[in-house]
Amino acid sequence: MTASAQTISPDLLDWYDRNARALPWRSPPGAPPPEPYRVWLSEVMLQQTTTAAVAPYFAEFTRRWPSVEALAAAPEADVMAAWAGLGYYSRARNLVATARIIAEREAFPDTEEALRELPGVGAYIAAAVAAIAFGQRAVVVDANVERVVSRLFALGYPLPGVRKAIREKADAITPHARAGDFAQAMMDLGATICTPREPRCLLCPLAEDCDARAGGDPARYPVKAPKKAKPQRTGTAWWIEREGAVWLVCRPAKGMLGGMRALPDDGWSARVDGSRKPPLAGDWERAGTVRHSFTHFDLDLEVQVFRAAEPQMAGDGEWWPLDEIDSAGLPTVFAKAAQRAQA
């Protein structure tokens, strides 16, 4: 029972025509393709992030910046603040850089090769934009597609080594016609039917072609390598307050949470604990500890508070009104620290 393009694509597209998810960045089956800007923006946002989490951000971004030209003209600080909470902040910096390149060229690249030259656009996003926005045949492989393909062909060796085989099999079943719809159908199948746990095989349009289902245990695919334990780091965030305002700094453009407004901290990173050295001498009060999980490490961040009439601050920063702290666009870990400081 080996899946093939002749059996897979017609059955899957028929299913998609009846069951396609209604998403704000999509066109329904059979309709003209969505604008490349909307496809690209959504795919950047959807990296490592759920559809439910992305939807309100996508709506706000397209309200404020309805075109790639509008986004290109936006101050980077405004875009970074609007991105706060989505994580993986290098995506937002690359978003602005890419928008400016496209606006300068006055045309959106329409091939995978040209798209790959843009900042932050890898193989997946380039293929997705080429297929969905421009109707080109492209092999689009995200986590949902990986799962579907690994089950269709019962690919029994673990990630990440199996990814080359997954891509080859995905290429073999990708049709030339309706490439964008096929890519989105594969994503929808993985998101709604071929789910990580307890796949709904009785509802699957590809059940008869699925080697994993024939083997009796589709949920074991894709096979995952044992997880490595994350390192645990500790650090300190410094809340410095005066006359209804708090001192915020801008993190370096490169590195973790680059370019974001934040509370001063003691230099913690994925590799080292913080120094616990405060930015100024004074009577600091401990406000508690917040915990945050990053991709590669977990962090226990102690929050220390200092309130004074005229604290002498060194270095670049700004006094941000406390009653407008929600509009500062703090990354999640520092938003947690701000809540703890004000509790």
C-alpha positions as a Markdown table, in Angstrom:
| # | Residue | x | y | z |
|---|---|---|---|---|
| 1 | Met | 0.0 | 0.0 | 0.0 |
| 2 | Thr | 2.2 | 2.8 | -1.3 |
| 3 | Ala | 0.8 | 6.3 | -1.7 |
| 4 | Ser | 1.2 | 8.0 | -5.1 |
| 5 | Ala | 0.4 | 11.3 | -6.6 |
| 6 | Gln | -2.3 | 9.7 | -8.7 |
| 7 | Thr | -4.3 | 8.6 | -5.6 |
| 8 | Ile | -3.3 | 11.2 | -3.0 |
| 9 | Ser | -3.8 | 14.5 | -4.7 |
| 10 | Pro | -7.3 | 14.0 | -6.1 |
| 11 | Asp | -8.7 | 12.5 | -2.9 |
| 12 | Leu | -7.0 | 15.2 | -0.7 |
| 13 | Leu | -8.2 | 18.1 | -2.9 |
| 14 | Asp | -11.7 | 16.8 | -2.9 |
| 15 | Trp | -11.6 | 16.7 | 0.9 |
| 16 | Tyr | -10.1 | 20.2 | 1.1 |
| 17 | Asp | -12.8 | 21.6 | -1.2 |
| 18 | Arg | -15.4 | 20.5 | 1.4 |
| 19 | Asn | -13.4 | 21.0 | 4.6 |
| 20 | Ala | -10.9 | 23.8 | 4.2 |
| 21 | Arg | -10.3 | 25.9 | 7.3 |
| 22 | Ala | -11.4 | 29.5 | 7.1 |
| 23 | Leu | -8.3 | 31.5 | 8.1 |
| 24 | Pro | -7.9 | 35.3 | 7.7 |
| 25 | Trp | -4.8 | 35.0 | 5.5 |
| 26 | Arg | -6.4 | 32.5 | 3.1 |
| 27 | Ser | -8.6 | 32.5 | 0.0 |
| 28 | Pro | -11.2 | 29.7 | -0.1 |
| 29 | Pro | -10.7 | 26.8 | -2.5 |
| 30 | Gly | -11.3 | 27.9 | -6.1 |
| 31 | Ala | -11.0 | 31.6 | -5.4 |
| 32 | Pro | -8.1 | 33.8 | -6.7 |
| 33 | Pro | -5.0 | 33.4 | -4.5 |
| 34 | Pro | -4.4 | 35.8 | -1.6 |
| 35 | Glu | -2.0 | 38.7 | -1.9 |
| 36 | Pro | 1.6 | 37.6 | -1.5 |
| 37 | Tyr | 2.0 | 40.1 | 1.4 |
| 38 | Arg | -0.7 | 38.3 | 3.4 |
| 39 | Val | 0.7 | 34.9 | 2.7 |
| 40 | Trp | 4.3 | 35.9 | 3.6 |
| 41 | Leu | 3.3 | 37.7 | 6.7 |
| 42 | Ser | 1.1 | 34.8 | 8.0 |
| 43 | Glu | 3.8 | 32.2 | 7.3 |
| 44 | Val | 6.4 | 34.3 | 9.2 |
| 45 | Met | 4.1 | 34.6 | 12.1 |
| 46 | Leu | 3.1 | 30.9 | 12.1 |
| 47 | Gln | 6.7 | 29.7 | 12.5 |
| 48 | Gln | 6.8 | 27.9 | 15.8 |
| 49 | Thr | 3.5 | 29.5 | 16.7 |
| 50 | Thr | -0.1 | 28.2 | 16.7 |
| 51 | Thr | -2.9 | 29.4 | 14.4 |
| 52 | Ala | -5.0 | 30.5 | 17.4 |
| 53 | Ala | -2.1 | 32.6 | 18.7 |
| 54 | Val | -1.3 | 34.2 | 15.4 |
| 55 | Ala | -4.8 | 35.2 | 14.3 |
| 56 | Pro | -5.2 | 38.4 | 16.5 |
| 57 | Tyr | -1.6 | 39.5 | 15.7 |
| 58 | Phe | -2.3 | 39.0 | 11.9 |
| 59 | Ala | -5.5 | 41.1 | 12.2 |
| 60 | Glu | -3.7 | 43.9 | 14.0 |
| 61 | Phe | -0.7 | 43.9 | 11.7 |
| 62 | Thr | -2.8 | 44.1 | 8.6 |
| 63 | Arg | -5.0 | 46.8 | 10.1 |
| 64 | Arg | -2.0 | 49.0 | 11.0 |
| 65 | Trp | 0.1 | 48.0 | 7.9 |
| 66 | Pro | -2.2 | 46.8 | 5.2 |
| 67 | Ser | 0.5 | 46.4 | 2.5 |
| 68 | Val | 4.2 | 45.6 | 2.3 |
| 69 | Glu | 4.9 | 49.2 | 1.5 |
| 70 | Ala | 3.1 | 50.3 | 4.7 |
| 71 | Leu | 5.1 | 47.9 | 6.8 |
| 72 | Ala | 8.3 | 49.0 | 5.1 |
| 73 | Ala | 7.6 | 52.6 | 6.1 |
| 74 | Ala | 6.9 | 51.7 | 9.8 |
| 75 | Pro | 9.4 | 52.4 | 12.5 |
| 76 | Glu | 11.1 | 49.2 | 13.6 |
| 77 | Ala | 10.4 | 49.9 | 17.2 |
| 78 | Asp | 6.6 | 50.0 | 16.5 |
| 79 | Val | 6.7 | 46.7 | 14.7 |
| 80 | Met | 8.7 | 45.1 | 17.5 |
| 81 | Ala | 6.2 | 46.4 | 20.0 |
| 82 | Ala | 3.3 | 45.0 | 18.0 |
| 83 | Trp | 5.1 | 41.7 | 17.8 |
| 84 | Ala | 5.6 | 41.4 | 21.6 |
| 85 | Gly | 4.2 | 38.1 | 22.9 |
| 86 | Leu | 4.7 | 36.2 | 19.7 |
| 87 | Gly | 8.3 | 35.2 | 20.6 |
| 88 | Tyr | 11.2 | 34.5 | 18.3 |
| 89 | Tyr | 11.8 | 38.2 | 17.9 |
| 90 | Ser | 14.4 | 37.9 | 15.1 |
| 91 | Arg | 11.3 | 37.2 | 12.9 |
| 92 | Ala | 10.0 | 40.7 | 13.5 |
| 93 | Arg | 13.4 | 42.3 | 12.7 |
| 94 | Asn | 13.6 | 40.2 | 9.5 |
| 95 | Leu | 10.0 | 41.1 | 8.7 |
| 96 | Val | 10.9 | 44.8 | 8.6 |
| 97 | Ala | 14.1 | 44.3 | 6.6 |
| 98 | Thr | 12.3 | 42.1 | 4.0 |
| 99 | Ala | 9.4 | 44.6 | 3.6 |
| 100 | Arg | 11.9 | 47.4 | 2.9 |
| 101 | Ile | 13.7 | 45.3 | 0.3 |
| 102 | Ile | 10.5 | 44.4 | -1.5 |
| 103 | Ala | 9.2 | 48.0 | -1.3 |
| 104 | Glu | 12.4 | 49.3 | -2.8 |
| 105 | Arg | 12.2 | 46.7 | -5.7 |
| 106 | Glu | 8.5 | 47.6 | -6.2 |
| 107 | Ala | 7.7 | 43.9 | -6.7 |
| 108 | Phe | 7.2 | 40.8 | -4.6 |
| 109 | Pro | 9.5 | 38.0 | -5.6 |
| 110 | Asp | 7.5 | 35.2 | -7.3 |
| 111 | Thr | 10.0 | 32.2 | -7.3 |
| 112 | Glu | 11.4 | 30.1 | -4.6 |
| 113 | Glu | 14.9 | 31.0 | -5.5 |
| 114 | Ala | 14.2 | 34.8 | -5.3 |
| 115 | Leu | 12.2 | 34.4 | -2.1 |
| 116 | Arg | 15.1 | 32.5 | -0.4 |
| 117 | Glu | 17.3 | 35.6 | -0.9 |
| 118 | Leu | 15.1 | 37.6 | 1.5 |
| 119 | Pro | 16.1 | 38.0 | 5.2 |
| 120 | Gly | 14.4 | 35.3 | 7.4 |
| 121 | Val | 12.9 | 33.4 | 4.4 |
| 122 | Gly | 14.0 | 29.8 | 4.4 |
| 123 | Ala | 13.0 | 26.8 | 2.4 |
| 124 | Tyr | 9.5 | 26.4 | 3.9 |
| 125 | Ile | 8.3 | 30.0 | 3.7 |
| 126 | Ala | 9.7 | 30.4 | 0.1 |
| 127 | Ala | 7.9 | 27.2 | -1.0 |
| 128 | Ala | 4.7 | 28.3 | 0.8 |
| 129 | Val | 4.6 | 31.7 | -0.8 |
| 130 | Ala | 5.5 | 30.4 | -4.2 |
| 131 | Ala | 2.7 | 27.8 | -4.1 |
| 132 | Ile | -0.1 | 29.6 | -2.3 |
| 133 | Ala | 0.4 | 33.2 | -3.6 |
| 134 | Phe | 1.8 | 32.4 | -7.1 |
| 135 | Gly | 0.4 | 28.9 | -7.9 |
| 136 | Gln | 3.8 | 27.4 | -8.6 |
| 137 | Arg | 4.5 | 23.8 | -7.9 |
| 138 | Ala | 6.6 | 23.8 | -4.7 |
| 139 | Val | 7.2 | 21.2 | -2.0 |
| 140 | Val | 5.8 | 22.7 | 1.2 |
| 141 | Val | 6.8 | 20.9 | 4.3 |
| 142 | Asp | 5.9 | 22.1 | 7.8 |
| 143 | Ala | 5.4 | 20.1 | 11.0 |
| 144 | Asn | 1.9 | 19.1 | 10.0 |
| 145 | Val | 3.0 | 17.9 | 6.6 |
| 146 | Glu | 6.0 | 16.0 | 8.1 |
| 147 | Arg | 3.5 | 14.1 | 10.3 |
| 148 | Val | 1.1 | 13.3 | 7.4 |
| 149 | Val | 3.9 | 12.1 | 5.1 |
| 150 | Ser | 5.8 | 10.1 | 7.7 |
| 151 | Arg | 2.5 | 8.2 | 8.4 |
| 152 | Leu | 1.5 | 7.8 | 4.8 |
| 153 | Phe | 4.8 | 6.0 | 4.1 |
| 154 | Ala | 5.5 | 4.6 | 7.6 |
| 155 | Leu | 8.9 | 6.2 | 7.7 |
| 156 | Gly | 10.3 | 4.6 | 10.8 |
| 157 | Tyr | 13.6 | 6.3 | 11.6 |
| 158 | Pro | 13.7 | 9.4 | 13.9 |
| 159 | Leu | 13.7 | 13.1 | 13.4 |
| 160 | Pro | 15.6 | 15.0 | 12.3 |
| 161 | Gly | 17.4 | 12.5 | 10.2 |
| 162 | Val | 14.2 | 11.4 | 8.4 |
| 163 | Arg | 13.4 | 14.9 | 7.1 |
| 164 | Lys | 15.3 | 14.3 | 3.8 |
| 165 | Ala | 13.1 | 11.2 | 3.1 |
| 166 | Ile | 10.0 | 13.1 | 4.1 |
| 167 | Arg | 10.8 | 15.8 | 1.6 |
| 168 | Glu | 11.4 | 13.3 | -1.2 |
| 169 | Lys | 8.1 | 11.6 | -0.5 |
| 170 | Ala | 6.3 | 14.9 | -0.3 |
| 171 | Asp | 7.8 | 15.8 | -3.6 |
| 172 | Ala | 6.5 | 12.6 | -5.1 |
| 173 | Ile | 2.9 | 13.3 | -4.2 |
| 174 | Thr | 2.8 | 17.0 | -4.9 |
| 175 | Pro | 0.7 | 17.8 | -8.1 |
| 176 | His | 1.5 | 20.5 | -10.6 |
| 177 | Ala | -2.1 | 21.7 | -10.6 |
| 178 | Arg | -3.5 | 23.5 | -7.6 |
| 179 | Ala | -0.2 | 23.4 | -5.8 |
| 180 | Gly | -1.3 | 26.1 | -3.3 |
| 181 | Asp | -4.5 | 24.3 | -2.4 |
| 182 | Phe | -2.6 | 21.0 | -2.1 |
| 183 | Ala | -0.1 | 22.5 | 0.3 |
| 184 | Gln | -2.9 | 24.0 | 2.5 |
| 185 | Ala | -4.9 | 20.8 | 2.3 |
| 186 | Met | -1.9 | 18.9 | 3.7 |
| 187 | Met | -1.5 | 21.4 | 6.5 |
| 188 | Asp | -5.3 | 21.2 | 7.3 |
| 189 | Leu | -5.2 | 17.4 | 7.3 |
| 190 | Gly | -2.4 | 17.4 | 9.8 |
| 191 | Ala | -4.0 | 20.1 | 12.0 |
| 192 | Thr | -7.5 | 18.6 | 12.1 |
| 193 | Ile | -7.4 | 14.9 | 11.3 |
| 194 | Cys | -3.8 | 13.5 | 11.3 |
| 195 | Thr | -3.1 | 15.0 | 14.7 |
| 196 | Pro | -0.1 | 14.1 | 16.9 |
| 197 | Arg | -2.1 | 12.1 | 19.3 |
| 198 | Glu | -5.1 | 9.9 | 18.5 |
| 199 | Pro | -5.3 | 10.6 | 14.7 |
| 200 | Arg | -8.9 | 10.4 | 13.4 |
| 201 | Cys | -8.2 | 7.8 | 10.8 |
| 202 | Leu | -11.9 | 7.0 | 10.2 |
| 203 | Leu | -12.4 | 10.5 | 8.9 |
| 204 | Cys | -9.2 | 10.7 | 6.9 |
| 205 | Pro | -9.5 | 10.9 | 3.1 |
| 206 | Leu | -6.2 | 9.2 | 2.7 |
| 207 | Ala | -6.8 | 6.3 | 5.1 |
| 208 | Glu | -6.8 | 3.6 | 2.4 |
| 209 | Asp | -3.3 | 4.8 | 1.2 |
| 210 | Cys | -1.7 | 5.1 | 4.6 |
| 211 | Asp | 1.0 | 2.6 | 5.5 |
| 212 | Ala | 1.0 | 3.6 | 9.2 |
| 213 | Arg | -2.7 | 2.9 | 9.5 |
| 214 | Ala | -2.2 | -0.5 | 7.8 |
| 215 | Gly | 0.5 | -1.2 | 10.4 |
| 216 | Gly | -1.9 | -0.5 | 13.2 |
| 217 | Asp | -0.1 | 2.3 | 15.1 |
| 218 | Pro | -0.1 | 5.6 | 13.1 |
| 219 | Ala | 0.5 | 7.7 | 16.3 |
| 220 | Arg | 4.1 | 6.4 | 16.6 |
| 221 | Tyr | 5.0 | 8.5 | 13.5 |
| 222 | Pro | 7.0 | 10.6 | 13.1 |
| 223 | Val | 9.5 | 8.9 | 15.3 |
| 224 | Lys | 11.2 | 11.4 | 17.6 |
| 225 | Ala | 14.7 | 11.2 | 19.1 |
| 226 | Pro | 14.9 | 11.4 | 22.9 |
| 227 | Lys | 14.6 | 14.9 | 24.2 |
| 228 | Lys | 17.7 | 16.5 | 25.7 |
| 229 | Ala | 17.2 | 18.2 | 29.1 |
| 230 | Lys | 17.1 | 22.0 | 28.9 |
| 231 | Pro | 19.7 | 23.8 | 31.0 |
| 232 | Gln | 18.3 | 25.9 | 33.9 |
| 233 | Arg | 19.5 | 29.5 | 34.1 |
| 234 | Thr | 18.9 | 32.2 | 36.7 |
| 235 | Gly | 18.9 | 36.0 | 36.3 |
| 236 | Thr | 17.6 | 39.2 | 37.7 |
| 237 | Ala | 15.4 | 41.9 | 36.3 |
| 238 | Trp | 15.7 | 45.4 | 37.8 |
| 239 | Trp | 12.5 | 47.5 | 38.2 |
| 240 | Ile | 13.5 | 51.1 | 38.7 |
| 241 | Glu | 10.6 | 53.4 | 39.4 |
| 242 | Arg | 10.2 | 57.1 | 39.9 |
| 243 | Glu | 7.1 | 59.4 | 39.9 |
| 244 | Gly | 4.8 | 57.1 | 38.0 |
| 245 | Ala | 7.4 | 55.9 | 35.4 |
| 246 | Val | 9.7 | 52.9 | 35.1 |
| 247 | Trp | 13.1 | 52.8 | 33.4 |
| 248 | Leu | 13.2 | 50.7 | 30.2 |
| 249 | Val | 16.2 | 50.0 | 28.0 |
| 250 | Cys | 16.5 | 48.8 | 24.5 |
| 251 | Arg | 18.2 | 45.4 | 24.1 |
| 252 | Pro | 21.1 | 45.1 | 21.6 |
| 253 | Ala | 19.8 | 44.6 | 18.0 |
| 254 | Lys | 21.6 | 41.2 | 17.7 |
| 255 | Gly | 21.0 | 38.4 | 20.2 |
| 256 | Met | 18.1 | 37.2 | 22.3 |
| 257 | Leu | 15.1 | 39.5 | 22.3 |
| 258 | Gly | 17.2 | 41.8 | 20.1 |
| 259 | Gly | 15.9 | 45.4 | 19.6 |
| 260 | Met | 13.1 | 45.0 | 22.2 |
| 261 | Arg | 12.2 | 47.3 | 25.0 |
| 262 | Ala | 12.9 | 45.6 | 28.3 |
| 263 | Leu | 13.7 | 46.0 | 32.0 |
| 264 | Pro | 17.5 | 46.2 | 32.8 |
| 265 | Asp | 18.9 | 42.8 | 33.6 |
| 266 | Asp | 22.1 | 41.2 | 34.9 |
| 267 | Gly | 23.3 | 39.6 | 31.7 |
| 268 | Trp | 21.7 | 36.2 | 31.8 |
| 269 | Ser | 21.6 | 34.2 | 28.6 |
| 270 | Ala | 21.1 | 30.6 | 27.3 |
| 271 | Arg | 24.8 | 29.9 | 28.2 |
| 272 | Val | 25.3 | 31.7 | 31.5 |
| 273 | Asp | 23.5 | 32.8 | 34.7 |
| 274 | Gly | 23.2 | 36.5 | 35.5 |
| 275 | Ser | 25.7 | 38.3 | 37.6 |
| 276 | Arg | 23.2 | 39.6 | 40.1 |
| 277 | Lys | 25.0 | 43.0 | 40.0 |
| 278 | Pro | 22.4 | 45.9 | 40.1 |
| 279 | Pro | 22.7 | 48.8 | 37.7 |
| 280 | Leu | 22.9 | 51.3 | 40.6 |
| 281 | Ala | 23.4 | 51.3 | 44.4 |
| 282 | Gly | 20.3 | 51.5 | 46.6 |
| 283 | Asp | 17.8 | 49.8 | 48.8 |
| 284 | Trp | 16.5 | 47.0 | 46.5 |
| 285 | Glu | 13.4 | 45.0 | 47.5 |
| 286 | Arg | 12.8 | 41.5 | 46.2 |
| 287 | Ala | 9.4 | 41.2 | 44.5 |
| 288 | Gly | 9.6 | 37.5 | 43.8 |
| 289 | Thr | 10.7 | 35.2 | 40.9 |
| 290 | Val | 9.1 | 34.5 | 37.5 |
| 291 | Arg | 9.7 | 31.5 | 35.4 |
| 292 | His | 9.9 | 31.4 | 31.6 |
| 293 | Ser | 10.7 | 28.7 | 29.1 |
| 294 | Phe | 12.7 | 29.6 | 26.0 |
| 295 | Thr | 13.4 | 27.2 | 23.2 |
| 296 | His | 16.9 | 26.1 | 24.5 |
| 297 | Phe | 16.7 | 26.8 | 28.2 |
| 298 | Asp | 14.5 | 27.6 | 31.2 |
| 299 | Leu | 14.9 | 30.8 | 33.2 |
| 300 | Asp | 14.2 | 31.7 | 36.8 |
| 301 | Leu | 14.1 | 35.5 | 36.8 |
| 302 | Glu | 14.2 | 37.3 | 40.1 |
| 303 | Val | 12.6 | 40.7 | 40.2 |
| 304 | Gln | 14.2 | 43.4 | 42.3 |
| 305 | Val | 12.5 | 46.8 | 42.8 |
| 306 | Phe | 14.0 | 50.2 | 43.5 |
| 307 | Arg | 11.8 | 53.3 | 44.0 |
| 308 | Ala | 13.3 | 56.8 | 44.5 |
| 309 | Ala | 12.5 | 60.4 | 43.7 |
| 310 | Glu | 15.5 | 61.0 | 41.4 |
| 311 | Pro | 17.5 | 57.8 | 40.7 |
| 312 | Gln | 20.7 | 58.6 | 38.7 |
| 313 | Met | 20.6 | 56.4 | 35.6 |
| 314 | Ala | 23.5 | 55.7 | 33.4 |
| 315 | Gly | 23.4 | 54.6 | 29.7 |
| 316 | Asp | 20.6 | 54.7 | 27.2 |
| 317 | Gly | 17.0 | 54.2 | 28.3 |
| 318 | Glu | 13.7 | 55.9 | 28.7 |
| 319 | Trp | 11.2 | 56.6 | 31.5 |
| 320 | Trp | 8.0 | 54.8 | 30.5 |
| 321 | Pro | 4.7 | 55.8 | 32.2 |
| 322 | Leu | 3.4 | 53.1 | 34.4 |
| 323 | Asp | -0.2 | 53.5 | 33.3 |
| 324 | Glu | 1.0 | 52.8 | 29.7 |
| 325 | Ile | 3.3 | 49.8 | 30.4 |
| 326 | Asp | 1.1 | 47.5 | 28.4 |
| 327 | Ser | 1.9 | 49.5 | 25.3 |
| 328 | Ala | 5.7 | 49.3 | 25.7 |
| 329 | Gly | 5.7 | 46.0 | 23.8 |
| 330 | Leu | 7.8 | 44.1 | 26.5 |
| 331 | Pro | 8.7 | 40.5 | 25.6 |
| 332 | Thr | 6.7 | 38.0 | 27.6 |
| 333 | Val | 9.4 | 37.3 | 30.2 |
| 334 | Phe | 9.8 | 41.0 | 31.0 |
| 335 | Ala | 6.0 | 41.5 | 30.9 |
| 336 | Lys | 5.8 | 38.8 | 33.6 |
| 337 | Ala | 8.5 | 40.6 | 35.6 |
| 338 | Ala | 6.6 | 43.9 | 35.3 |
| 339 | Gln | 3.4 | 42.3 | 36.6 |
| 340 | Arg | 5.3 | 40.8 | 39.6 |
| 341 | Ala | 7.0 | 44.2 | 40.4 |
| 342 | Gln | 3.6 | 46.0 | 40.4 |
| 343 | Ala | 1.8 | 43.2 | 42.3 |
